[in-house]
Each structure stands twice: as C-alpha cells, then as structure tokens.
Amino acid sequence: MSSEGPGNSIYLSERGNSIRLHEGILQEGYIQYGMDRHHDTDNPDGIINMGTSENKLCYDLLHKRLTKPDMLHINPSLLQYSDWRGHDHIFAKFLTRYCCSPNPLKADNVVVMNGCGSLFSCIAAVICDPKDAILIPTPFYGVITEDLHLYSDVKLFHVPLDCEADGKDNRPFRLTVRKLEEGLQRAKEEGLTIRGVILMNPHNPLAEIYSLKEMITFLEFAKRNALHAIVDEVYMLTVFDESVTFQSVLSADSLPDPQRTHIMWGMSKDFAMAGIRIGTLYTENRDLVEALAKLGSFHGVSGTTQHQVAQLLQDKEWINEEFLPENRRRLKAACSYLTGELLSMGIPFLDRPATLYVWADLRKYLQESSFEEELSLWKCFLRHKLLLSCGQAFCCSVPGWFRIVFADQQHHLQLGLKRIREALKETEAKMRVPDSKQTSEESQKPVKKDNAGSDNAATVNPKTLPENNSSDQLKERDSPVPDTGSLATEDCQASKPTESLDTLIGTLRHQIRSSDWLEKSTPELSAGEDPEIFDVFKVLLQRARK
C-alpha cells in the first residue's frame, strides 16, 4: 500500500506512485502539442513541433521502399514467438559495414530491442544495482534519465560542460578526460557507486562529432576506473557534410576494454523511422548479452517489423544510392536554411554538420540568468504555437540554450521561424519596459560627469567587430543585436543604449578570446579607419580584456 500524499493513489505502491506522478520538464508542452498539432489544411494555426528530434524529410523515399512486394511477405514464423534478440545476423552485417569494423562483428554479440530507450533501461538494470549511478556529461538527451530511473532506480551523475570556448581548439561545451575524472571524484565524495559512463557520438543535443582519437581517450578513462562505457551512436549516418567523417568506436583495431564497451544504434534517426521502434546493442561481453536476452521478452520486436527491417538493411543499393545521399542532401539544405535565418536574427549557435538539430544560444533574451527565465521563454514560444526544447530538459548547467530541430519541410520551417521571431519580439518588448521602482531609484542617483568610461558614450560600428568563420565556433551575425526588421520596431532601435553596448562588449569578449583579432585590431589602427570611435573603442577593449 502506498503512503498517503498529495496526488498519491491508494491502489499503487510508492514506486508506482513515483512513476505515475513523474513528469518531465517539457511534458506540459507535449501534452498541448498532442491536442493541437499543426496541419497544413486541417489545423494551420496548430503547434509547430521543432522540439522533437524526428526526421520528417524522407517520407516519400521510405514509402516507396516499404511498399515494395518484398516488404509484404508473411509466413508462419513471423507470427510466432521469435528469438528475443531479434535478427542479430542482419544487424551484425550492417554494423560491420557501416561502422567500418576491421573484422566481422559476431551475430551472437548483438541484442535487438524495441528502441534504444529499452536498451538503456535494460543495460542499467544488469550493470547496476538500485541507487547506483552512471556518469554522463551535460547537456545530454534528457529522456535517458527516465530510461535509467523509472524501471531500474539507477541515477545519472552529471559532468557539466562549460558553454564557453575551452582549450586549444576553442570548442564550446568541450568534453575532456579531466572533466570526467573530476566528475568521478565528486561522485565518490558524495558516496555514490559509479558503474559506467554514457558517451554520445554524434552528440545530442550538441551535434558534436568526436574523433576516434578522442573517443579512445574516453574509453581509456573508463578502463582505468573499471567503468562500463555505453556508447550511443544513433546518429552515425546522419552526417551531411562530405568533408566530415564520422568514425565509430567499432572501427578501431582494438578497444581499451572490450568487455566493458557497449555500442548502441537504432533506426529512429539514421533511417527517419522513429515510430518503428528498433534499437540494437553490440558488445563483446557474453554475460551481458545473456542477461539482456532474459529481459528481451519485455522489449521484443514483432516478427513482421523485423522482416521489414531485415529487407531494408540488406538492400545496399537502395541505402547507398538512393536513401543516404538524398537524405543527406535534404538535411544539409534544411540545416543551411535554419542557420541562415538564425544568423540573420543575430542568434549564436553551434555550427555542426550532423544530426537533426541546432544547439542555439538564446541567453540574451533572458531578463536574468535563471532557469525560471528560460522556462518563461519556452512558454512564450508555446504561446506562439511553437514547441522547442529548452536547455534544462537536457540538464544544461547554463540557462538560455535551446535545441531547434530543422529536419522538416521548408514551409514548416518558415512558419516555425516566423513564430520564433514573434515570440522573441514579444520578449524584447517586455525586456525594454523599465521596472518603475528601479527607475525611481536610478533617477535619485547622481549623474557621472566622466564620459570616458560611460557605456552611453557611443555606439560601435558593427563593421569593426571581429569576424569568425570557423565551423568550430559559435556562429553569429556581424552585428550582435537582433535584426531590427524582424525583432524590434524602428522607434525602439535607439532605446536602452547601455543594454546594446553590453551586448557588444559580450560579443567582443567572446570573439577576442577565440581569435587573433585583438592583436590585429588595436585602438590606434582602428582610429585610422574611423577616428570617431577611437575613444570609446579604447574603453571597450579595456573592458573586453577583463
């Protein structure tokens, strides 16, 4: 019998009530979306979903292939109980080929379940005891929390990544072995038993692609500490820039600790088939395979679905000549469109040629740096009939980041971006309204006579700002203020010069740290180009160096 409490059911156990009452941060939005989905003709004013990582660009390709005669085959064996591990031999061949494994992967080491969420839940159950924990860098795909906790009562211990550029290559949210070591030490100090570490490559939500060399260093860290490494590679074929190569850990000649390294992949992302519910795990650890197989009866895949997937994955000509090239072309075009619009709005983002989304920095639209303000902005988008995913849903340590999915038809992206502009315009209008009490207090303060250090002295010419075209940096427009034609009315362009100047200073500080612009752009050189800004430029540079 459950203990009494607000909302508790007398018919459920404490665990049952905990599961029943559990609600993710964004659950409210998805409930509203479910009741008011956008439809081009039936519900044009419904909610546009740019928050769920689904590929909606390839339905025509999939429909054509999945309705061919070989897909409609039915025989008695498909209608009977099957091996709970699924068509392991088909997946072993597929992963050998597309992960570029130097040796054929063993079919007996493959486990197939109804989605990667089931695999996360089951692997946590067999490598951890209740209350044990697994390390995970943040931000990360937040549903993994429920995958591990609801069934298995396994915790995630967060290793926060810094959103500012870090290290020689100036990568924001950079994952390093040092950060993993520090996270593990903190967990031990808190008395937690850490059993493993989760690594995602390509990453969700950062879209970061880690090199094989980097991944091996992370796996060596896991080996030194006797940790299982669960490597999520569900976006391995969703890299749409031909100049960039993804390398699976299965392509390595050898792994630091093969018995504790487990690689996960599924159909949802790479084949735009999230609804088909198939995930697969490869591991050299036979004990783990046997334990997972015992849980397979709860998470099996239907025989007819397995047959269709087997036919699809064996069709190398369709995959290599039709689906993958066209899918990548469409994703690249959609990503270019979205990022071009973000640039025009002055919104910084991580520029990565992979996955189905962009990790965008909307911190300047928060009145203060808090997760309450982030949630308020998320709700503002929802009021404008747009569903996005905010950073706290990914356990991001810094408020103001949002994941924006671009894998949709362009007219849907256009409508979604229109609503983004409207929501941000409303947010900006609220930010410009001064607090009456604060205004009254400010009016009583003495006015400073010295204009040399005043933020109101002048406005910097945007053309003098440093440019950064590296794909490893946050991208933003030359002018750090939003496009006035779409986000602000003309009569407000000159309002609150202090706020605009602070934005400029922040942009200067970020770009100075990540380039050699400071050495090339001294006040004296800039004065020769534009003498009017010489004095204020010196002040800005002095502040930006701090």
C-alpha positions in Angstrom: 0.0 0.0 0.0 1.3 3.4 -0.9 1.9 6.1 1.7 -0.5 8.9 1.7 0.4 12.1 0.0 -0.8 14.8 -2.4 -1.9 13.1 -5.7 -0.9 9.6 -4.5 -3.2 6.7 -5.4 -4.1 4.2 -2.6 -4.0 1.5 -5.2 -0.3 1.9 -6.1 2.9 1.2 -4.3 5.3 4.1 -3.5 7.3 3.1 -6.7 4.0 3.0 -8.7 3.0 6.5 -7.5 6.5 7.8 -8.2 6.2 6.5 -11.8 2.7 7.7 -12.2 3.4 11.2 -10.9 6.7 11.6 -12.7 6.6 14.4 -15.2 9.4 15.7 -17.4 10.1 19.5 -17.6 8.6 19.7 -21.1 5.6 17.4 -20.5 3.2 20.3 -20.5 4.3 21.3 -23.9 4.0 17.9 -25.4 0.5 17.4 -24.0 -0.6 20.7 -25.6 1.1 19.7 -28.8 -0.7 16.4 -28.8 -4.1 18.2 -28.6 -3.2 20.9 -31.1 -0.9 19.6 -33.8 -0.3 21.8 -36.8 -1.7 20.5 -40.1 -1.3 22.4 -43.3 -5.1 22.3 -44.1 -7.0 20.9 -41.1 -5.2 22.9 -38.4 -2.9 25.6 -39.8 -2.9 27.5 -36.5 -1.8 24.5 -34.6 1.5 24.0 -32.8 4.6 23.5 -35.0 7.0 21.0 -33.4 10.6 22.0 -33.7 11.4 20.3 -30.4 11.3 16.5 -31.2 14.3 15.0 -32.9 12.5 13.4 -35.8 13.4 13.4 -39.5 10.3 14.4 -41.5 12.2 14.9 -44.8 12.2 11.4 -46.3 8.7 10.0 -46.0 8.4 9.7 -49.8 11.7 7.7 -50.1 10.6 5.4 -47.3 7.0 4.9 -48.5 8.3 3.9 -51.9 10.7 1.3 -50.5 8.4 0.0 -47.7 5.5 -0.7 -50.0 7.5 -2.9 -52.4 6.4 -6.6 -52.6 9.3 -7.9 -50.7 8.2 -5.9 -47.6 4.7 -7.5 -47.6 5.9 -11.1 -47.1 4.2 -13.1 -44.3 5.0 -16.6 -43.2 4.0 -18.6 -40.1 7.4 -18.0 -38.4 6.8 -14.2 -38.4 3.6 -14.7 -36.5 5.1 -16.9 -33.8 7.4 -16.2 -30.9 10.9 -15.4 -32.2 14.4 -15.1 -30.7 14.1 -12.1 -28.4 17.5 -10.9 -29.5 16.0 -10.2 -33.0 17.6 -10.7 -36.4 21.0 -10.4 -35.0 22.8 -11.7 -38.1 21.4 -8.9 -40.2 22.4 -6.2 -37.7 25.9 -7.7 -37.3 26.5 -7.5 -41.1 25.0 -4.0 -41.3 27.1 -2.7 -38.4 30.2 -4.3 -39.7 29.8 -2.5 -43.0 28.7 1.0 -41.8 30.8 1.1 -38.7 33.8 0.1 -40.8 34.8 -2.7 -38.4 38.2 -4.2 -39.3 36.8 -7.6 -38.5 33.3 -9.1 -39.0 31.1 -8.4 -35.9 29.6 -11.5 -34.3 25.9 -12.1 -34.6 25.8 -13.7 -31.1 27.0 -10.4 -29.6 24.1 -8.4 -30.9 20.9 -7.6 -28.9 17.8 -6.1 -30.6 15.0 -4.4 -28.6 12.1 -2.1 -29.3 14.1 1.1 -29.2 17.3 2.4 -27.6 15.3 3.6 -24.6 14.6 -0.1 -23.7 18.3 -0.8 -24.2 19.3 2.0 -21.9 16.8 0.7 -19.3 17.9 -2.9 -19.5 21.7 -2.3 -19.6 21.3 -0.1 -16.5 19.5 -3.0 -14.8 22.2 -5.5 -15.5 25.3 -3.5 -14.7 23.9 -1.5 -11.8 22.1 -2.2 -8.5 19.4 0.2 -7.3 20.8 3.6 -6.3 24.0 3.1 -8.2 24.9 5.8 -10.7 26.3 6.3 -14.2 28.4 9.3 -15.3 27.1 11.5 -18.1 28.4 14.8 -19.5 25.8 17.6 -19.6 23.9 18.7 -21.6 22.6 15.3 -22.8 19.4 13.8 -24.2 17.3 14.1 -21.1 15.0 11.1 -21.6 17.9 8.9 -20.6 17.1 10.0 -17.1 13.7 8.3 -17.2 15.2 5.3 -19.1 17.5 4.5 -16.3 15.5 5.6 -13.3 11.9 4.6 -13.7 12.5 0.8 -14.0 15.9 0.3 -12.6 16.2 3.1 -10.0 19.7 4.0 -11.4 20.8 7.6 -11.1 22.7 9.7 -13.6 25.6 11.8 -12.2 26.2 14.9 -14.2 29.5 16.2 -15.5 28.7 19.8 -16.6 30.5 21.1 -19.7 31.4 24.8 -19.9 29.4 26.6 -22.6 32.3 29.0 -23.2 35.1 28.1 -25.7 37.7 26.0 -23.9 41.0 24.5 -24.9 43.3 24.9 -27.9 40.5 24.4 -30.5 38.1 26.8 -28.8 35.2 24.4 -28.7 32.2 25.3 -26.5 30.9 22.5 -24.3 34.2 20.7 -24.7 34.4 17.2 -23.2 37.8 16.2 -21.8 39.1 13.3 -19.7 40.0 15.8 -17.0 36.3 16.7 -16.6 35.3 13.1 -16.5 37.9 12.5 -13.8 36.7 15.4 -11.8 33.1 14.2 -12.1 34.0 10.8 -10.9 35.9 12.2 -7.9 32.9 14.4 -7.0 30.6 11.3 -7.2 32.8 9.3 -4.9 32.9 12.2 -2.4 29.1 12.1 -2.4 29.2 8.4 -1.6 27.8 7.2 -4.9 28.8 3.9 -6.6 29.6 4.7 -10.2 29.2 1.8 -12.6 29.6 3.3 -16.0 29.8 6.4 -18.3 27.5 7.3 -21.2 29.1 8.8 -24.3 27.1 10.1 -27.3 28.7 10.4 -30.7 27.4 12.3 -32.7 26.1 14.2 -29.7 22.6 15.0 -28.6 21.9 18.0 -28.3 25.3 19.5 -29.2 25.6 17.7 -32.6 29.3 17.4 -31.8 31.3 14.8 -33.7 34.1 13.3 -31.6 37.2 11.9 -33.4 38.1 8.3 -32.9 41.2 9.5 -31.0 39.1 11.4 -28.6 36.7 8.5 -28.1 39.6 6.2 -27.3 40.8 8.5 -24.6 37.4 8.5 -23.0 37.3 4.7 -23.2 40.8 4.6 -21.6 39.4 6.7 -18.8 36.6 4.1 -18.4 39.1 1.2 -18.3 41.3 2.9 -15.7 38.3 3.2 -13.4 36.7 -0.2 -14.3 33.6 1.6 -15.7 31.3 0.3 -18.4 31.2 2.6 -21.4 27.8 2.8 -23.1 28.5 4.5 -26.5 25.4 5.9 -28.2 26.0 6.2 -32.0 22.4 6.5 -33.1 23.3 9.5 -35.4 26.3 7.8 -37.0 24.9 8.0 -40.6 23.3 11.5 -40.1 26.4 13.4 -41.0 25.6 15.6 -44.0 28.9 17.3 -44.9 31.0 15.2 -47.2 34.2 16.9 -45.8 33.5 15.5 -42.3 34.0 11.8 -41.4 32.4 10.0 -38.5 34.3 7.1 -37.0 32.6 4.6 -34.9 34.5 3.1 -32.0 33.8 -0.2 -33.7 36.2 0.9 -36.5 39.1 0.8 -34.0 41.7 -2.0 -34.4 41.2 -2.7 -30.7 39.3 -1.3 -27.8 40.9 -0.4 -24.4 38.4 -2.7 -22.6 36.1 -4.6 -25.0 34.3 -6.4 -22.1 33.0 -3.1 -20.8 32.4 -1.3 -24.0 28.9 -1.4 -25.5 27.8 0.3 -28.7 24.2 1.3 -29.3 22.5 2.1 -32.6 18.9 2.3 -33.9 16.6 3.0 -36.9 15.0 6.2 -35.5 17.4 8.8 -36.6 19.6 7.5 -39.4 16.6 5.9 -41.3 14.0 8.5 -40.2 11.9 5.7 -38.7 11.3 6.7 -35.1 7.9 5.0 -35.0 9.2 1.6 -36.0 10.9 1.1 -32.6 14.1 -0.8 -33.2 17.4 -0.4 -31.3 20.4 -2.6 -31.3 23.4 -3.1 -29.0 26.8 -4.7 -29.8 29.1 -5.9 -27.1 31.9 -8.5 -26.7 30.6 -9.3 -23.2 28.7 -12.5 -23.5 27.5 -12.3 -19.9 25.9 -9.0 -20.6 24.2 -10.4 -23.8 22.8 -13.3 -21.8 21.4 -11.0 -19.1 19.9 -8.7 -21.7 18.3 -11.6 -23.5 16.4 -12.5 -20.4 14.8 -9.1 -20.4 14.1 -9.3 -24.2 10.6 -10.8 -23.6 9.5 -7.5 -22.2 11.1 -5.5 -25.1 10.8 -7.7 -28.2 10.2 -6.5 -31.7 7.3 -8.0 -33.8 8.2 -10.6 -36.4 6.8 -8.6 -39.3 8.7 -5.5 -38.3 11.9 -7.5 -38.0 11.3 -8.8 -41.5 10.8 -5.4 -43.0 13.9 -4.0 -41.3 16.0 -7.0 -42.4 14.9 -6.4 -46.0 15.8 -2.7 -45.7 19.2 -3.2 -44.2 20.2 -5.8 -46.7 19.4 -3.5 -49.6 22.8 -1.9 -50.0 21.9 -0.4 -53.4 18.9 1.4 -52.0 20.7 2.6 -48.9 23.9 3.8 -50.7 22.5 5.0 -54.0 19.1 6.4 -53.0 18.3 6.9 -49.4 21.6 8.1 -47.8 22.7 10.6 -50.5 19.2 12.1 -50.8 18.6 12.2 -47.0 22.0 14.0 -46.5 21.2 16.5 -49.3 17.9 17.4 -47.8 19.3 17.6 -44.3 22.1 19.9 -45.4 19.7 22.2 -47.2 17.3 22.3 -44.2 20.2 23.0 -41.8 21.6 25.7 -44.1 18.2 27.4 -44.2 17.7 27.3 -40.4 21.2 28.5 -39.6 21.0 31.3 -42.2 17.8 32.5 -40.5 19.5 32.3 -37.1 22.4 34.4 -38.4 20.0 37.0 -39.8 18.5 37.3 -36.3 21.9 37.5 -34.6 21.3 34.3 -32.7 24.6 32.4 -31.9 24.6 28.6 -32.3 26.9 25.6 -32.6 27.6 25.0 -36.3 27.9 21.3 -36.7 27.2 19.2 -39.9 25.4 16.3 -38.2 22.2 15.2 -36.5 18.7 16.8 -37.0 19.0 20.0 -34.8 21.0 23.1 -33.9 22.0 24.0 -30.3 21.2 27.7 -30.2 22.2 30.4 -27.6 19.2 32.5 -26.6 20.7 33.8 -23.4 20.4 37.4 -24.4 16.6 37.0 -24.3 16.6 36.2 -20.6 15.9 39.1 -18.3 18.2 37.3 -15.8 20.3 34.2 -16.0 18.0 31.7 -14.4 16.2 28.5 -15.4 12.9 30.2 -14.4 13.5 32.8 -17.1 14.5 30.0 -19.5 11.2 28.2 -18.8 9.3 31.5 -19.2 10.9 32.0 -22.7 10.0 28.4 -23.5 6.4 29.1 -22.5 6.4 32.2 -24.7 7.3 30.1 -27.7 4.5 27.7 -26.8 2.0 30.6 -26.6 3.1 31.4 -30.1 2.2 27.9 -31.2 5.8 26.6 -31.4 7.3 23.7 -29.5 11.0 23.9 -28.8 13.2 22.1 -26.3 14.9 24.2 -23.7 18.3 23.5 -22.1 17.1 22.4 -18.7 15.4 19.4 -20.5 18.9 18.4 -21.4 20.3 19.2 -17.9 22.4 22.0 -19.3 24.2 23.8 -16.5 23.7 27.2 -18.0 20.2 28.6 -18.7 19.3 30.0 -22.1 20.2 27.3 -24.6 17.6 25.7 -26.9 17.6 22.8 -29.3 15.9 23.6 -32.6 15.1 20.8 -35.0 15.4 21.5 -38.7 14.6 18.2 -40.2 11.2 19.2 -41.6 9.7 20.6 -44.8 10.8 24.2 -45.6 7.3 25.7 -45.4 7.1 24.3 -41.8 10.5 25.7 -41.0 9.4 29.1 -42.4 6.3 29.1 -40.3 8.3 28.0 -37.2 10.9 30.7 -37.7 8.1 33.3 -38.1 6.8 32.3 -34.8 10.3 32.3 -33.2 10.6 36.0 -34.4 7.2 36.9 -33.0 8.0 35.3 -29.6 11.4 37.0 -29.4 9.9 40.3 -30.4 7.4 40.0 -27.5 10.2 39.0 -25.2 12.3 42.0 -26.2 9.4 44.3 -25.7 9.0 43.1 -22.1 12.7 43.5 -21.5 12.6 47.1 -22.7 9.9 48.0 -20.2 11.7 49.5 -17.2 10.8 48.5 -13.7 9.1 51.5 -12.1 10.8 51.0 -8.7 14.2 50.6 -10.2 13.7 53.6 -12.5 12.7 55.7 -9.5 15.8 54.6 -7.6 18.1 55.2 -10.5 16.7 58.7 -11.0 17.9 59.6 -7.5 21.5 58.6 -8.2 24.0 61.4 -9.1 24.9 61.6 -12.8 28.5 60.7 -13.6 30.5 63.6 -15.2 33.2 61.4 -16.7 32.1 60.1 -20.1 35.4 58.3 -20.8 34.1 55.2 -19.1 30.4 55.6 -19.8 28.5 52.9 -21.7 26.4 55.7 -23.2 29.4 57.4 -24.9 28.9 56.0 -28.4 27.8 53.0 -30.5 30.4 50.8 -32.0 30.3 50.4 -35.8 29.4 46.7 -36.4 31.9 46.6 -39.2 34.7 46.9 -36.8 33.7 43.7 -34.9 35.9 40.6 -35.5 34.6 38.0 -37.9 35.0 34.3 -37.2 34.2 31.8 -40.0 35.5 28.7 -38.2 32.9 25.9 -38.0 34.2 25.1 -34.6 32.9 28.4 -33.1 29.6 29.8 -32.1 28.2 31.5 -35.2 26.6 34.9 -35.1 25.9 37.8 -37.3 28.5 40.6 -37.7 26.1 42.8 -35.7 25.3 41.2 -32.3 22.0 42.9 -32.0 18.9 41.1 -33.5 17.6 42.0 -36.9 15.6 45.2 -36.3 13.2 44.5 -39.1 12.0 41.2 -37.6 12.6 41.5 -33.9 12.2 45.2 -33.0 10.3 48.2 -34.2 12.3 51.1 -35.7 11.2 53.5 -32.9 12.9 51.2 -30.3 16.3 50.8 -32.1 17.9 53.6 -30.1 16.4 52.7 -26.8 18.4 51.4 -23.9 21.9 52.1 -25.4 23.5 50.6 -22.3 21.9 47.3 -23.0 23.0 47.3 -26.6 26.5 48.3 -25.7 26.7 45.5 -23.1 25.7 43.1 -25.8 28.5 44.4 -28.0 31.0 44.1 -25.1 30.0 40.5 -24.6 30.4 39.7 -28.3 33.8 41.4 -28.3 34.9 39.5 -25.2 33.9 36.1 -26.7 35.4 36.7 -30.1 38.6 38.2 -28.8 39.2 35.1 -26.7 38.7 32.8 -29.7 40.8 34.6 -32.4 43.8 36.8 -33.0 41.7 39.8 -33.7 43.0 41.6 -30.6 46.5 41.7 -31.9 45.3 42.8 -35.3 42.8 45.5 -34.1 44.5 47.9 -31.8 42.7 51.2 -30.9 45.3 53.1 -32.9 44.8 51.1 -36.1 41.0 51.3 -35.7 41.3 55.1 -35.2 42.9 55.3 -38.6 39.8 53.6 -40.1 37.2 55.5 -38.1 38.5 58.4 -35.8 35.1 59.0 -34.3 35.1 55.8 -32.4 38.7 55.9 -31.1 38.0 56.9 -27.5 35.1 54.6 -27.0 37.0 51.8 -28.7 39.8 52.0 -26.1 37.2 51.8 -23.4 35.6 48.7 -25.0 38.8 46.9 -25.5 39.9 47.6 -21.9 36.6 46.1 -20.6 36.7 43.2 -23.1 40.2 42.2 -21.9 38.9 41.7 -18.4 
